């Protein structure tokens, strides 16, 4: 398990089109302070938590199927290895199943040997299973 990327799967009560659209609305489910654009291929955006921030570029965008964000730079203030996410990728694989949509979330490069792994695993789990799920299902996320 030493090199296993963090992954989690959710099922939402929406179309793949709606799920795709809502994932791209990062400020509605992950962080209130998002600068830049989060909708088109090659868009760059920053998720800002004060001293902690992450700069992303959208490197793959397949409508209703897949979204990939590459981490260009970061400052994870609460750990010693502040650039630990650099060059990792956040991936959303989206697949429609009858009246629901499955989202397979993978943070490629976020592995158990990372200093932030437990904190980041817990954070992603809450953001994906609670905030993103609620935002897609009910229109109400809980961004930080």
Secondary structure, 3 states (H helix, E strand, C coil): CCCCEEEEEEEECCCHHHHHHHHCCHHHCCCCCEEECCCCCCCEEEEEECCEEEEEEEEEEECCCEEEEEEEEEECCCCCCCCCCCCCEEEEEEEEECCEEEEEEEEEEEECCCCCHHHHHHHHHHHHHHHHHHHHHHCCCCCC
